[in-house]
Amino acid sequence: MPDPSTYRPAPGSIPVEPGVYRFRDPHGRVIYVGKAKSLRSRLNSYFADVAGLAPRTRQMVTAAGSVEWTVVSTEVEALQLEYNWIKEFDPRFNIRYRDDKSYPVLAVTLNEEYPRLMVYRGARRKGVRYFGPYSHAWAIRETLDLLTRVFPARTCSAGVFKRHRQIERPCLLGYIDKCSAPCVGRVSAEEHRRIVLDFCDFLAGKTDRLIRDLERQMNAAAEQLDFERAARLRDDVGALKRALEKQTVVFGDGTDADVVAFADDELEAAVQVFHVRGGRVRGQRGWIVEKSSEPGDDSQEQLVEQFLTQFYGDQAALGGAADESTNPVPRQVLVPCLPGNSDELATWLSGLRGSRVSLRVPQRGDKRALAETVRRNAQDALAQHKLKRAGDFTARTAALQNIQDSLGLAEAPLRIECVDISHVQGTDVVASLVVFEDGLPRKSDYRHYAIREAAGDGRSDDVASIAEVTRRRFYRHLHDTAHPTEVAPEGKSRKFAYPPNLYVVDGGAPQVNAAQAVLDDLGITDVAVIGLAKRLEEVWVPAEPDPLIMPRNSEGLYLLQRIRDEAHRFAIAYHRSKRSKRMTASALDSVRGLGEHRRKALVTHFGSVARLKQASVEEITAVPGIGVATARAVLEALGVPSQSDAPEAVIGNDQDKVSG
């Protein structure tokens, strides 16, 4: 473990100007990024008294091997540079407010001819309008089920829409009047878009006008004695009012704001955000994060600054909002306290929004009451997290300790990597490598490997494939260690700049010995290698004639099985996709005049070779660039009888011969 004094900068060499600094570990990987008004004052605080630092800060400085900095002109520049570096290097000691697909939104695809309403997660796209976020996907579906009675817009996927357009028959939603069925021409594209825009206006807060319009139509229908239509409109008004009741009015003045609150202890903090649009609570989010690694900066002011920088920086990076109403940065951000650089933060947020953003602490009235509600939610979230974490952390710690004791390791295997091979009789050989840190999967570090075809029986192929993957993975490690300052391609962080504590292969003694031989050739001695065989779940150790049998109910064996099964799942998924692509390409390779782009267009259009086989010549020629002759050649290559071989054609020819 490095001693901070070994890499401490020389006295007087650190500038006093504002800037951003990076701590790197001995392998060159960035582990922490921070900013400071005075670089000298901030960095000296890391080395003054290591024993007096907070536990997380002390862990960071003892894990680091060097520190570097960049001087900037203003603190706003420092905010932007800090955010960019955190996003680029993903340092493990920095707080990251990640949206890990936990918060779905309601998306309206205004960029399509027939816009669709759907549940969506992911980056924002141009021409799509978003509402939310919602706590659960079922909340969006419940909203859609209630409002499509009044706004019967399309909710089906592109494939379903196209299929019903071809068969000229609407789906069930069309029959029960929860979709206007534009697929069969029941409404025109303009009429359907008008329905969708009314739906967007309602969710955007323009509710009074829509309800008044429906009530006016209801009264007019009643005066014309069209009581059936009046009754339907009455039910529509009731449905809209029920939808409004689900969105509590918190601000009578129609304020657009995000209300942020924190609850923290010595090590962790819970963050809760209520998104208020048009005076109504439109969504809620929450995170649990570890406290900062900056000395003396574990106060709530620092939490506020880190949250505003990370959260709104990531939200603005999503981009692609259709209009201002979906701008991820609101006009007001209500926080429990103002950090010392609140003016610079407000300036930076205003730049992200494109207009002025107000950063305030609510003092009285409705805003103060809502802030108190958000704070109570944060406290409850932290309490529940600590109860759950106590059980999870205890189980993971027991599992890692059990593996350490069973294998006789010098320390607990905090990083475990596992390799699995997948193929069918030696074809399409692929490998997967999965990574677990602290007993949890780190999916951003997962890797696929395409293995060169090898002759021989399946057993020898697996051994050779294990050796190849091991060599490629640890050659990468040695290269990164020898070139610590080399930048990864396309600005990506270097995920494998440090080795695992335990390397697991799926197999028995031959696979384990092959992996160990590769490590010996590369001169790597600090990585333990084991194999986990599926038949009896034996643990094989290199150069040992007999396997190690761990108790069937041990936490360590459960964890190893979970890691092995995850590697197997990841390898199977990659193998299936690769085999499917090969089979599709080989089936169409023999078609003369059908190039790569048109083959891809065919598969994309029909979705699979099975559907392509069921298509007619006319349906295939609907794909751009495919003519009649090519369509017939495609069907012939797939083993489908041509139309000239149909019974009707034979009967017709016989009749012509008889009549002649």
N, C-alpha and C positions, 0 to 999 in steps of 0.2 A: 504494500500500500504506500503510495508516494507521500513524502513529508512535504507539507506546504512551503517550508523554508527553502527547499531545494529549487523551487521555481519562482520564488518571490522576486519581483522586479527590483532592480537596484534603487536605493533611495534617491529621490529627486528625478528619476527617469520618467515617472508617470506625469502626464500633463494635468493641469488644473482645469482645463476647459471641459465643457459638457461632451459626452460621447457615449458610445456603446461598447461593451466588452464581452469577450467570449472565453470561457474556461474549456479546455480540451483535456481528455484523458490521455494516458501514455500511448494509446494507439492512434491519437490524432482526432478522435471523434468528439464533436462539440457536445458538451453535457450541460452547459448553462449559458444563457444569454441575459445580460442586464444592461441597464442604462443609468446614467448618473449626471447630476448637474456639475459635479466636480469628480472627474475620474480618479484623481489622486486620493481624495478623501474617502471615496467609496471603496476602492481596491485595498487601501491600507487597512480598512476595518476588517477585511477577510483574514489578514495575517497578524493582527495585533495580539490576540489571545485566542488560539484555536479552541482551548478547553472551555472558554466562556461562550462559544457560539451555540446557537440553537442546534438540536440534533441533526436536522435535515441539512443545515448549512455546513456543519462540521463534516457530515458524510460527503457533501459535494466537494469541499476543498481538499479532503484526503483522497478522493477518487480522481482528482484532476492532476495533470502533469505539466500544464502550462497555461498561461493567460495572455491574451492579446486584446488590443483595443483599437477603436477608430474614433477620431475626433470629428465632431460636427459643429455647425454654427449655432443652431437653436435647439430648444428642447422639443419643438414640434418635429424637427428632422430626426431627433433621437427616438421619438415615439415610433415614427414610420420605419426607421432602420431596425429597431428592436423587433417590431412585429414581423418584418420581412425575414430577418434571420431566424426567428423562432419557427416561422412557417417553413423555411428552407431546411433547417438542420434538425428540427424536432428534438430538441434537447430533453433528456429524461428528467432533469431537475427543474424544468420550467412548468408552470401551470398551463394546461391546455384545456380550454372550454370547447370540447369536441361535440359536434352533432353526429352521433354514431347511429343515425337512422332511427333514433328513438322518437322523433317528433315529426309526424307526417303533416302535410298541408293539403288543402283542397285546391287542385289546379284546374284552370279553365284554359283549354288550348285554343286561344283566339287566333293562332297562326294557321289553323286548318280551315278548310272550306266549311266543314260541319263541326264546329267546336265541340269538345268533349269535356265532361265533368268527371274528375277522377281523383283518387288518393295518390299522392306523389311524395317521394323522398328523394333528395339529391340536389344537385346544383341547379340554380335557376337558369331558364332558357329564354331567349328572346321571343316575344310574341305570346308568352304564356302568363296569365294572371294568377296570383297565388293568394289564398286566404288561410289564416291560421298563424302559428302552428296550433295543432290540437294535441291534447295529451295522449289520445289513443286513436287508432285508425277507425275503431267502431264508432267513435263520436262523429267522424266525417260521414260515414255511411248512414248513421242515424239522421244527420242533417239532410243528406241527399234524399233519403227515403221520405222525409217530411216535405221537402221543398219541391221535389219533382212532380208532386201532385199539382202544384201551382205553376211551376216552370218545367214543363215536360221536355227537358233537353236530353241529348244523347249522353249515355254513360258507358256504352260498350266499347270494347277494344277495336282496333282497326281491322283485325281479322274477322271478328263477329260481324262488324258493320258491312264488310265486303261480302261475306257469305250470304247474309240476308238480302243484300242488294242483288246478288246473282239469282237467288231463288225467288225473289220478288214476294217475300212474305216476312212480315215484321216478327220480332221476338215477343216474348211474353209481356215485357214492359209496354210494348206498343199496343197490345191487345187490352191491357188494363189501364190505358191512358196515363201511364207514368213516363211515356216517351212519345214525342210527336211523330216518330217514325220517319225521319228524313231519308232513311235507307230505301224506302219504297215510294218516295215522292209524295207522302201525305202532306208535307209542307215543303216549301221551297227553301233553298239555302239562305235567302234573305230573311224569310220568316223565322227560320230556326235560329239564325244569329240574333234576331231581335229578342227571342225568348231567352237566349243565353245572356245577352246584355242586361235584360231586366233582372235576371238571377244575380249577376255581378253587382248591379245597383243595390239590390236588397242586402246582400252581404256587406257592401261597402257603407251601409248606414242610411241609404236613401229609402227608408221604409215607409214614411208617412205618405209620400206621393203614390207609391204602389198600392197601399191599402185604400187610399181615397179613390183611386181609379177603379179598383175592384168593387168597392161599395157603390160607386156611381153606376157601374155596369149592372150590378145586382138590382139596384132600384129601377133602372131603366127596363130590365127584363121583367121585373114584377109589374110595372105599369103596362107593359105589352102583353101581360098575362102568360108570359113564358116562364112558368113557375119551376119547370125542371132545370132550366139554365140558371135561374135565380138561386135555386137551392145549391147547385154546384158552386156558384160564385160565393155563396154564404159559407160553404165548407172550406173554400180556398182562403177566405179571409180568416177563418178560424185557425187554419193551419199556419198561416203567416204569424198570427198573434202567438200561437204556441211556440213557434220558433224563436220569436223575440223574447219570450219569457225565459228561454234557456240562456240568453245572453244578458247578464245582469247589467243594468245601467249604473255606473259608478260615478261618472262625471256628467252633470247636466249640461255643461257648456260644449259638449262634443270634442273634448280634448283628445289629441293623439299623443300618447306617452308610453314609455316603458318604465315600470316601477320595479326597482331592484332592491333586494334585501339580503343580508348575510347572517349566518349563525356559525360560530367557530369555537374551537377549543385550541389546545396547544399545538396540535399537529394538522388538523383538517378544518375545512370550512365548507358549509353548505350554502349554495347560491340559488335564489329563486327569482324569477322574472315573470311579471304579469304584463302582457302586451295589451294595451288599451287603444282601440281605434274607434273614432267617432263616439267616444264616451262609454263604450262597452268593452268588457273584457273579451278579447278575441282568442287568446291563447295563453299558455303557461309553460314555462320550462324550468328545469332544475338540474344542478350539477353538485357533485361532491368532489372537492379538489384538495390536494395537499398544500400546506402553507408554503409561503415563499422561502427561497434559499438565500435571500439577501439579509445580511445581519442588521438587526434593529428595524426591519421593515415588515414585521408580521402584524402591523396594525390594520384596522379596518380601512383606513385611507389607502394603504397599499393594495388591499384586496379590490377596492373600487377601481383603482387605476388599472390594475392588471386585467380585471374583467372587461372594462370598457375597451381597452386596447385589443385584447384577444377576440372578444365576442363580436364587436362591430366590425373589426377588420376582416374576420372570416365571413360575416354576413355580407359585407360589401363586395368581397371577392366572389361570392356566388353570382352576383350581377344579373343582367338580363331581365330586369323587371319590366313589365309591360307599360306601366305608368307610375306616376308619383305615389298613388295610393298603396302600392306594394313596396315602397322604398323601405329597406330593412332598418334604416336609421330614422327614428321618429323625430318630431319637432322638439319634444321634451324628454329628458331622461331624469327620473326622480331617484335619488340615491340617499342612503342613510347619512352620509357625510361627504364633504368635498375634500379631495386630495389637494396637496399643496400646489400642484400644477394644473388646477381645474381650468384656468383660462386657456392654457395650451391644449388641454384635452378637448375643450369645447371647440376650439379652432380646428383641430384635427377632425373631429366628428362632423363639423360643418363642411369640411372639404369632402368627406365621404358622401354626405347627403346631397351636396350641391346647393344648400341653403342653410340659413342660420339654425343651429341646434342649441337649446338652452339646457344647461346642467344645473339642477337645483336640488335643495333639501326641503321636502314639504314640512311646513310649520304648523298648519291648522286646517280644519275643514275636511272635506271628502278625501283630498289627496293624502293628508296625514293618516286618516282612518284606513285607507287602502294600503298605505305603506306598512302600517301595523299588522294588517292581515297577511301581507306578503312575508313579513318578518316571522310571524307565527308559523307559516308554512315552512320556512327555512329551518326553524328550530325543530319542528316535527320530522322533517326530512333527515336532519343530522342525527336525531335520536334513533330513528329507524335504521339508518345506515350503520350506526355503531353496533346495534344489536345484531344485524345481519353479518357485518364484517367480523364480529367476534367469533361467530361460528365458522365462517368461511376461512378466515385467517388461521384459526386453530387447526382446522382440517388440513389446509395446505402445508402449514408448518410441520405437522405430524407426518405428512406424506414425505416431504423432503428430508426430514430427519431420519425417517425409516429407511429411505433409499441410501442415505449417507452411511448409516450403521450397517446395513446389509451388504453394501459393496466395499466398505472400509475406506471411504473417501476422506480426504483431509478436511473438506468443508462441504456444506450442503450444496447440491447442484442447483443454483439459482437460475441458470440458463441451461435448458435441455433442448437438443435438436434431434429429430428423428427422420430417418430416410426409409422410403418404401418404394418398391419397383412394381410396375403394372404392365402386363402385356398379354397377348393371346397367341400361344404357341410361337413365341419369339418374334412376333410382328408388332409394329407400333410400340416399341419399348419406350416407356417414359418412367420418370422418377419424380417423387415429391420430397420436399424437405420442409418440415413444420418446426416452429420454434415456440417453446413455452418458457416464460420468465416468471419466477415466483409462483409457479404452479398454474399459471393462466396462459392461454394462447395469445401469442403476439402475431396476429394475422398479417400485419404490414411487412413482416420479415419472411413470410412463406415464399417458397420458390418452386418452380417447375424445371425439370431437365428433360430434354429430348436425348435419348440414348442412341448411339450408333448401333445398327443391327449387328448381331454377333451370331456366328454359326455354333452348332452344338446343341446339347440337350438343355432344357429349361433351367436345370440346376446350375450348370456352369454359366449360363447367361446371367442369372441373377447375381452370382458371385462377381462376375466381371463388371456388371452394371453398378453394383455397390462400390466396387473399387473406383470406377470412373467418376461417380458422383462425389465420393469422398475426396478424390484428388482435385476435382474442379472446385469444390467448396473450400478446401483448405489452401489450395494455391491462391485463391482470391484473398484469403486471410493473410497469407505471407506477403502478397503483393501490397495490400493496404498497409501492413506494418512497415514494410520497407519504404513506402512513399506516403508518409502521414499527411503531408500538405497537399497532396494531389486532389483536385476537385473532381467529384463524381460527374458522369455525363448528365447533361441537361439540368444541372443544379440539384440533383437528387442526393440525399444524405447517404452515406456509406453504411449500410446495415450490418455488414459482416467484418467490421474493422476489429472485432475482438472475438475470441473463440468461445465455444460453449464449455460448461463444466462437465457435461455428460453428453456423449454422442451415442444414440441408440439406432440400431439397424434392425429391420424386420427380418428375422431369420435365426439360424442356429450357428454352430461353430464355424462352418466355411465362410459365411458372410462376415462374422465378427473378425475372424483372422485376416480376411482380405482387407477390411477397413483398417485394422491395426497395422498391417504391413504398409499401407499407404502412408499412415501417419509416421511410421518409423522412417520411411524413405524421405519424407519431408522434414524430418528432425523435430517433430512436434511431440513434446513429452508431457504437456500439462492438460491433456484432454483424456478423460476416461471413456472407454468404449465398451458397450455391452450389446447383446442381441436378445430379442424377446421372440421366442418361438411360439407360434399360434397353438400347436397341438396340445401341449400340456402347460403352456405359459411358463416354460423354463427360462431362466436368465442365464445367458452364456457369457463367459468372460474369456478374453483372449488367452490362448495357450493353456487353457484348463481342459482336461479330458472330460470332466463331468459338469453338468450345469448346476447353477444355484437355484434352489427351490425356495421361493418366498412364500410365507403363509397366505392362503387364499383370501383371508379376510383382512390383510394388511393394507393400510392406506397407501403405502409406497407402491404396491403392485397395482392397486386401482389407478393410481396416477400414470404409471407406465403403460397400462392397458389403454387408458384414455388417449395418451399421446400417440401410441401405435395405431389405434383405430382412426384418429384424426389424420395421420399421415396416409393411411390406406384410403380413406374417403377422398382426400385431396388428390391422390394419384389416380384413383378410378375416374373421378370427374374429368381430369385432364386427358386420360387415355380415351374415354368415350368421345370427347369432342374431337380429338385428333383422328380417331378411327372413322368417325362419321364424315369428317371432311375428306379423308382419303377415299372412302367408299363412294361418296358422291362424285368426287372428281374422276375416279377411275371409271364409273359407269358412263360418264358423259365424255370421257377423253376420246372415245372412238368416233364421235360424231364429227364428220368432216365440216370444216368451216365454222365450228363453234369454239371460239376462243375463251380465254380465262374470264374476261369481263362479262361475256354473255352467259357463261356457265353460272357465275355468281349471281347474275341478275335473275336467272331462272330459279335457282334455289331460294333466293331471297323472296321472290314473288310467291312461290307456292309453299315455302316453309320446309319442305322435305321431299325426298325422292318418291316416297309413297304417294303423296298428294300429286306430284308431277305425273306419276303413272296413271292416275285416275282422270287426268285432264284430257280434254278433247283438243283437236288441232286448233280450233277457233280460240279456245282459252289460252293455249300456248302462244299463238300469234299476237295475243294482246300484250305480251311483254315487248317492250321497245327493242327493235333490232332483230327480232325473230320472224322469219318468213314461213310460208306454208311448207316449203321443201325442208327447211331446217326443223320445223316442228315435227314433221313425219319421221325424219331421221332420228330425232330425239326419242320418240316413242318406240321406234324400231330398236334402238340401242338398249332401251329399258325392257325389251321383250314384250311390248304391247302390240297386238295384231293391228295392222294398218286398216284404214277404212275400206280399202279395196278388197280386203279379205272377208268383209262382213257378209252374213248370209243374204241380206237383201240384195247386195250387188250380184251375187251368184244367181239368184232367182231371176233377176232382171235380165241377165245375159242369156239364161236359158230361154226365157220367153221371147227375147229378140231372135234367137236361133229358130225357135218353132215358127214364129210368125214369118220369118224369112223363108 
